[in-house]
Amino acid sequence: MGPLRDGWLLIYEDQRSAPDDHLQGKLCLVMTADQRVLCRTVVRGRQPGGWDLLTATLEQELDVELVWAEPVTMILPYEPTADEAALLGTVS
């Protein structure tokens, strides 16, 4: 998801609500009909009940059926410990 990285925390209300128009253009956690949980920007698709799942770094998925969708309310970046940063070579 573009600037999001492994270890970052996505905060959302765990209501598992059916998707509706208030999600249009928002970053959301979604569950697809084939049981994948993804973080994507959602917009209405062209097919009835379909949603386009947009991302900056992967292929766009069009007209995907969603089981539920919840907007992300906060993103907390992962802060590596000093030991982790040393292992990654990010500390001199």
Backbone hydrogen bonds, N-H to C=O, Kabsch-Sander energy under -0.5 kcal/mol:
donor,donor_aa,acceptor,acceptor_aa,energy
4,L,1,M,-1.9
8,W,5,R,-2.0
9,L,76,L,-2.6
11,I,9,L,-0.5
11,I,74,M,-3.2
13,E,71,P,-0.5
14,D,12,Y,-0.5
15,Q,13,E,-2.0
16,R,13,E,-0.5
23,L,20,D,-2.0
24,Q,21,D,-1.5
25,G,42,V,-3.2
26,K,23,L,-2.8
26,K,42,V,-0.5
28,C,40,R,-3.0
29,L,70,E,-2.7
30,V,28,C,-0.5
30,V,38,L,-2.6
31,M,68,W,-2.3
32,T,36,R,-2.6
33,A,65,E,-2.2
35,Q,32,T,-2.1
38,L,30,V,-2.2
38,L,36,R,-0.6
40,R,28,C,-2.2
40,R,38,L,-0.6
41,T,54,L,-2.2
42,V,26,K,-2.1
43,V,52,D,-1.9
45,G,50,G,-2.8
50,G,47,Q,-2.4
51,W,64,V,-1.8
52,D,43,V,-3.4
53,L,61,E,-3.4
54,L,41,T,-3.2
54,L,52,D,-0.6
61,E,53,L,-2.2
62,L,60,Q,-0.5
64,V,51,W,-3.2
66,L,49,G,-0.6
67,V,31,M,-3.3
68,W,31,M,-1.1
69,A,17,S,-2.4
70,E,29,L,-2.6
72,V,27,L,-2.8
73,T,11,I,-3.2
74,M,11,I,-1.3
76,L,9,L,-2.7
85,A,81,T,-2.8
86,A,82,A,-2.3
87,L,83,D,-2.0
88,L,84,E,-1.9
89,G,85,A,-0.7
89,G,86,A,-0.7
90,T,85,A,-2.5
91,V,85,A,-0.6
